Amino acid sequence: MREVQVYHSAWRMLCLITASILLVCGGIFIIHIHKSMLGWIAGWVSILFFGFCAIAMAYTILKERLTCQSFLTITDKYLIINSPETKAINLSDVESFSLKNICDSKFITVRYKSHVRRQEIERTNIFKHIMRSADTCIIKAQDSINVTGLDTKPEHLLELLNERLRSI
């Protein structure tokens, strides 16, 4: 089977960048209209927050497109996630994948085989153990991947991952 690469949706990211820039302009407008201290603070908070959001989203989309480094790479044996840090999930360690909706976001959940779960518990620190326990209680899985805003539909990704899982 061939390698599949999944990127963030360029259109969605450009819409979010545009909205952030408009909100930065709104912050500038608030500073110029309101001469009070509260208006000044609200304007600067808007400028800094949404300016940072626009820069972070632009960085993400440029990094993906210019370096050809996808957010998700699905091979015959691995699922590779490039989100701040690179994480490789060995498909032979996975028991199942499923799709969960939480509010307006969609997540692909990863449920590992029991021997892998034990290894993870033994080698993680207390903070990761607490986070993993929370994931297990909330989504009934040990790991999750946010698939909202990608250029491939979450249902298609789930189907592809389960197909690769069955072929192992």
GIVENRA-V278757 format. One record per pair of residues at least 24 apart in sequence whose C-alpha atoms are under 10 Angstrom apart, sorted by the first residue. I is the first residue (numbers start at 1). J is the second residue. D is the distance in Angstrom with one decimal. If there is no record, write none. Layout:
I | J | D
I | J | D
This chain:
1 | 75 | 7.7
1 | 76 | 6.4
1 | 164 | 8.6
1 | 167 | 9.6
2 | 74 | 8.6
2 | 75 | 6.9
2 | 76 | 7.5
3 | 73 | 7.0
3 | 74 | 5.7
3 | 75 | 4.7
3 | 76 | 7.2
3 | 77 | 9.9
3 | 78 | 9.8
3 | 79 | 10.0
4 | 70 | 9.4
4 | 72 | 8.1
4 | 73 | 5.7
4 | 74 | 5.0
4 | 75 | 6.6
4 | 76 | 9.5
4 | 79 | 9.7
4 | 157 | 9.8
4 | 160 | 9.2
5 | 68 | 9.4
5 | 69 | 8.5
5 | 70 | 5.8
5 | 71 | 7.5
5 | 72 | 5.8
5 | 73 | 4.5
5 | 74 | 6.4
5 | 75 | 8.8
5 | 80 | 9.4
5 | 151 | 9.9
5 | 152 | 9.6
6 | 64 | 9.9
6 | 69 | 9.3
6 | 70 | 5.7
6 | 71 | 5.9
6 | 72 | 5.0
6 | 73 | 6.3
6 | 74 | 8.3
6 | 81 | 9.7
6 | 147 | 9.7
6 | 150 | 7.0
6 | 151 | 6.6
6 | 152 | 6.6
6 | 153 | 10.0
6 | 157 | 8.9
7 | 61 | 8.6
7 | 64 | 7.1
7 | 65 | 8.4
7 | 68 | 9.2
7 | 69 | 8.3
7 | 70 | 5.0
7 | 71 | 5.2
7 | 72 | 6.8
7 | 73 | 9.0
7 | 82 | 10.0
7 | 149 | 9.0
7 | 150 | 5.8
7 | 151 | 5.8
7 | 152 | 7.9
8 | 60 | 8.5
8 | 61 | 7.2
8 | 64 | 8.1
8 | 65 | 9.5
8 | 70 | 8.0
8 | 71 | 6.8
8 | 72 | 9.2
8 | 147 | 8.8
8 | 148 | 8.7
8 | 149 | 6.0
8 | 150 | 4.2
8 | 151 | 5.6
8 | 152 | 8.5
9 | 61 | 8.6
9 | 148 | 9.3
9 | 149 | 5.7
9 | 150 | 4.8
9 | 151 | 4.4
9 | 152 | 8.1
10 | 58 | 9.9
10 | 61 | 6.9
10 | 62 | 9.7
10 | 64 | 9.9
10 | 65 | 9.2
10 | 149 | 9.0
10 | 150 | 8.5
10 | 151 | 7.7
11 | 149 | 9.3
11 | 150 | 9.9
11 | 151 | 9.0
12 | 149 | 6.6
12 | 150 | 8.5
12 | 151 | 9.0
13 | 54 | 9.2
13 | 57 | 6.5
13 | 58 | 7.7
13 | 60 | 8.9
13 | 61 | 7.2
13 | 149 | 8.0
13 | 150 | 9.5
14 | 54 | 9.3
14 | 57 | 8.3
14 | 58 | 8.0
14 | 61 | 8.7
16 | 53 | 8.7
16 | 54 | 7.5
16 | 57 | 7.8
16 | 58 | 9.5
17 | 50 | 8.9
17 | 51 | 9.1
17 | 53 | 7.6
17 | 54 | 4.9
17 | 55 | 8.0
17 | 56 | 9.1
17 | 57 | 6.6
17 | 58 | 7.0
18 | 54 | 7.8
19 | 50 | 8.7
19 | 53 | 10.0
19 | 54 | 8.5
20 | 46 | 9.3
20 | 47 | 9.0
20 | 49 | 8.8
20 | 50 | 5.1
20 | 51 | 6.6
20 | 52 | 8.8
20 | 53 | 6.7
20 | 54 | 5.5
20 | 55 | 9.2
20 | 57 | 9.6
21 | 47 | 8.8
21 | 50 | 7.0
21 | 51 | 6.8
21 | 52 | 10.0
21 | 53 | 9.1
21 | 54 | 6.7
21 | 55 | 9.6
22 | 47 | 9.8
22 | 50 | 8.9
22 | 51 | 9.7
23 | 47 | 7.3
23 | 49 | 9.4
23 | 50 | 6.5
23 | 51 | 8.4
23 | 54 | 9.9
24 | 48 | 7.8
24 | 49 | 8.3
24 | 50 | 5.9
24 | 51 | 6.1
24 | 52 | 9.7
24 | 54 | 9.2
25 | 50 | 9.7
25 | 51 | 9.6
27 | 51 | 10.0
60 | 84 | 9.6
71 | 147 | 9.7
71 | 150 | 8.6
72 | 145 | 9.5
72 | 147 | 9.4
72 | 150 | 9.5
72 | 157 | 10.0
74 | 157 | 9.4
74 | 160 | 8.7
74 | 161 | 7.6
74 | 164 | 8.6
75 | 161 | 9.5
75 | 164 | 8.1
76 | 161 | 9.6
76 | 163 | 9.9
76 | 164 | 6.3
76 | 165 | 8.6
76 | 167 | 8.2
76 | 168 | 7.9
77 | 164 | 7.8
77 | 165 | 8.5
77 | 167 | 9.5
77 | 168 | 7.6
78 | 161 | 9.8
78 | 164 | 9.2
78 | 165 | 9.7
79 | 161 | 8.4
79 | 164 | 9.8
81 | 145 | 8.4
83 | 145 | 9.8
90 | 165 | 10.0
91 | 161 | 8.8
91 | 162 | 9.7
91 | 164 | 7.9
91 | 165 | 6.2
91 | 166 | 9.6
91 | 167 | 9.9
91 | 168 | 7.7
92 | 164 | 9.9
92 | 165 | 7.5
92 | 166 | 9.8
92 | 168 | 6.8
93 | 117 | 9.3
93 | 165 | 9.7
94 | 165 | 7.7
95 | 162 | 9.9
95 | 165 | 8.3
96 | 141 | 9.1
96 | 161 | 9.1
96 | 162 | 7.4
96 | 165 | 7.8
96 | 166 | 9.7
97 | 141 | 8.8
97 | 143 | 9.7
97 | 144 | 9.3
97 | 158 | 6.9
97 | 159 | 9.1
97 | 161 | 7.2
97 | 162 | 6.5
97 | 165 | 8.7
98 | 139 | 9.8
98 | 140 | 9.9
98 | 141 | 8.9
98 | 144 | 9.4
98 | 155 | 9.4
98 | 158 | 6.8
98 | 159 | 9.3
98 | 161 | 9.4
98 | 162 | 8.7
99 | 139 | 9.8
99 | 144 | 9.3
99 | 145 | 9.6
99 | 146 | 10.0
99 | 147 | 9.4
99 | 154 | 7.6
99 | 155 | 7.5
99 | 157 | 9.5
99 | 158 | 6.9
99 | 159 | 9.9
100 | 139 | 7.5
100 | 140 | 9.9
100 | 144 | 9.1
100 | 145 | 10.0
100 | 146 | 9.6
100 | 154 | 9.9
101 | 139 | 9.6
101 | 146 | 9.9
101 | 148 | 9.8
102 | 139 | 9.2
104 | 148 | 8.4
105 | 146 | 7.3
105 | 147 | 7.7
105 | 148 | 5.6
105 | 149 | 8.8
106 | 144 | 9.7
106 | 145 | 8.5
106 | 146 | 6.1
106 | 147 | 5.7
106 | 148 | 5.4
106 | 149 | 9.1
106 | 154 | 7.2
106 | 155 | 9.6
107 | 139 | 9.5
107 | 143 | 9.7
107 | 144 | 6.1
107 | 145 | 5.3
107 | 146 | 4.5
107 | 147 | 5.5
107 | 148 | 7.2
107 | 154 | 8.0
107 | 158 | 9.8
108 | 139 | 10.0
108 | 141 | 9.7
108 | 143 | 8.5
108 | 144 | 5.6
108 | 145 | 5.2
108 | 146 | 6.6
108 | 147 | 6.7
108 | 148 | 9.7
108 | 154 | 7.6
108 | 155 | 9.2
108 | 157 | 8.5
108 | 158 | 7.0
108 | 161 | 9.6
109 | 135 | 9.4
109 | 136 | 10.0
109 | 139 | 7.4
109 | 140 | 8.3
109 | 141 | 6.0
109 | 142 | 7.5
109 | 143 | 5.8
109 | 144 | 4.2
109 | 145 | 6.4
109 | 146 | 8.8
109 | 158 | 9.4
110 | 139 | 9.6
110 | 140 | 9.1
110 | 141 | 5.7
110 | 142 | 6.0
110 | 143 | 5.0
110 | 144 | 5.8
110 | 145 | 8.0
111 | 136 | 9.0
111 | 139 | 9.8
111 | 140 | 7.8
111 | 141 | 4.7
111 | 142 | 5.5
111 | 143 | 6.8
111 | 144 | 8.8
112 | 141 | 7.7
112 | 142 | 6.7
112 | 143 | 8.3
113 | 142 | 9.9
117 | 142 | 7.8
